[in-house]
Amino acid sequence: MYSSYLFRCICCSSAPFLLLRNRPAVWIGFSLHTPPATWLAHVENLENDVSESLGTLPDGYVQDSVNLDPKNHNEHSGKINYECLHTAFRLLDADFFNDTKMLEIEKGVKELNIPISRANRKLVASVNGGLENPSYLVFNSAWNIDHPEKATKQFSYPALSGVQRPKSDEDIAFLSILELGQLIRTKLITSEELTGIFLKRLKRYGPVLESVVTITEELAYKQAKQADQLLAQGTYLGPLHGIPYGLKDIIAVPQYKTTWGSKSFKDQVLDIEAWVYKRLKYAGAVLVGKLVTGSLAYDDIWFGGRTRNPWNIEEYSTGSSAGPAACTSAGMVPFAIGSETAGSMTYPAARCGVTALRPTFGTIGRTGVMSLSESLDKLGPFCRSAADCAVVLDCIRGKDPDDLSSRGHPSYRSICC
């Protein structure tokens, strides 16, 4: 049986060294959770290789080298085995540190990294293949079974009064959702008029910013007329009634292309009505365009170009939700729906100067949306204020019957579409 010593990485304590008897530290490419039988099987060949390349060291060398604290070394061996210490750092390509710094790092690992690592493993220790204390960073696909659903309450919105219609279409385009909704509710503007304003801006600025894939003009006017008719009959569906918006082009809408930003799928039409589109339709919102996603939801490059930052068109918007961010920022839509797996909402929102809300995983159903990572994909709104984000989120959050990861009990409203 081999006499060996496990020594954590002196930089991050995340992977082991194996200290073989009479040998300097040797890097082993296994995780700390690798069964001992797996890596011990490689020890014999490794020891032979090390013997050939480094020769044999005196007995007791490793035992004195494991604890590099100067006090301990003085007690046992009278000196520090710097050769072994240098070998360990050299294997990490970190031998540019001087002796004092190496000892400082070793001490930090022993006093800080190792205790924290052990405490973290204990906190989420595996018990029969499950986690003793489930972490929010761990995907649990069965949470609908483990956690009873709770009815959700509607958000409270700021009450606006006395909102007047601006004289110019440019000023109208940059009003908030709540302000536009008040104009529609008080019949100072119709949804059809408002839709026409934003369609013109999409056509004018879309090619400049390379931010629009498809303008859904026919559908937009149809939905806008329905919104106006309902209001004329005394039915008001809420703050999104008659408000135009755009969808990232990974969200399916029947009879319109859903290209995923990829040249391979640029003619793809999916006969699926995405859940988030249904929710917005029930809320009376008006879809005016499918907006750019980076190819296969990666970055801001798509088959039609690269989406630009409205504040400086020599720069780009970054992130795969490039179209929703750029179009919202440029007043081409009052709001848009984007998605994020890892940074695709936060990056373009920051670059384009808009407010995005990336909700907790499972808040918004993802049926009819291109999947990139089932345990990380999230949908959310791009707006020009936090209040607007809350308005949109309130309308689209809730349980999606076809998305097992979604949660909540939305209050359904329906209109004839």
RAGICOR-V176394 format. One record per pair of residues at least 24 apart in sequence whose ideal C-beta (glycine too) atoms are under 7 Angstrom apart, sorted by the first residue. I is the first residue (numbers start at 1). GAP is how many residues later the second one is. Records with the same first field share a line. If there is no record, write none. Layout:
# RAGICOR-V176394
I->GAP, GAP
This chain:
# RAGICOR-V176394
2->38, 41
4->39
5->57, 61
7->59
8->101, 106
10->78, 95, 96, 99
11->81, 83, 94
12->101
13->96, 100, 101, 104
17->71
18->25
19->43, 47
20->27, 30
21->41
22->34, 35, 37, 39, 40
23->24, 27, 34, 39
24->30, 33, 60, 63
25->59, 62, 63, 66
26->24
27->64
68->35, 38
69->38
70->33
139->236
141->263, 264
144->260, 263
149->258, 259, 260
151->258
152->246, 256, 257
154->240
155->235, 239
157->82, 234
158->229
165->24
169->28
172->25
173->24, 25, 28, 158
174->157
176->208, 209, 211, 212
177->62, 66, 157, 158, 206, 211, 214
178->61, 209, 210, 213
180->63, 154
181->58, 60, 62
184->57, 58
185->51
190->38
191->33, 36, 37, 51, 95
192->29, 32, 33, 36
194->48, 50
195->25, 26, 29, 49, 91, 93
198->46, 90, 134, 135
199->89
201->130, 131
202->86, 87, 130
205->125, 127
206->126
208->105
209->98, 99, 101, 104, 117, 121
210->82, 94, 95, 96, 97, 98
211->80, 81, 96, 111, 112, 115, 116
212->77, 79, 80, 111, 115
213->36, 46, 77, 78, 79, 91
214->42, 43, 75, 76
215->73, 74
216->40, 71, 72, 73, 74
219->68
220->24, 66, 67, 68
223->63, 64
224->62
226->189, 191
227->57, 59
230->185
237->46, 47, 176, 178
238->45, 46, 157
239->152
240->40, 43, 44, 45, 151, 155
241->43
242->42, 44
243->42, 43, 91
244->42, 44, 89, 90
245->35, 40, 41, 42, 43, 88, 89, 90, 91
246->42, 43, 45, 78, 81, 87, 90
247->30, 40, 43, 44, 89, 90
248->43, 45, 73, 75, 76, 89, 90, 91
249->41, 42, 43, 44, 74
250->43, 47, 89, 119, 120
251->25, 26, 86, 117, 118
252->116
253->24, 34
256->34
257->33
260->33, 36, 37, 110
261->31, 32, 33, 34, 35, 41, 42
262->33, 34, 41
263->40
266->37
272->96
273->95
274->93, 94, 95
275->90, 92, 93, 125, 127, 128
276->61, 88, 89, 103, 120
277->91
279->116, 117
280->115, 116
281->136
282->130, 131, 132, 133
283->112, 130
284->131
288->45
291->32, 33, 36, 45
292->30, 31
293->27, 28, 30
294->26, 28
297->42, 44, 47, 73, 75
309->42, 43
310->42
311->41, 42
317->31, 34, 35
318->29, 30, 33
319->24, 25, 26, 28, 29
320->24
321->24, 27
322->26
324->58
325->24, 27, 29, 57
326->26
328->26, 54, 55, 56
329->24, 25
335->46, 47, 48, 53, 57
336->46
337->42, 44
338->42, 44
339->30, 38, 39, 40
340->38, 40
341->31, 32, 35, 36
342->34
345->35
349->33
354->28, 29, 30
355->28, 29, 30, 31, 34
356->24, 26
357->24, 32, 36
359->34
361->44
362->43, 44, 45
363->34
364->32, 33
365->35, 38, 41
366->37
367->33, 35, 36
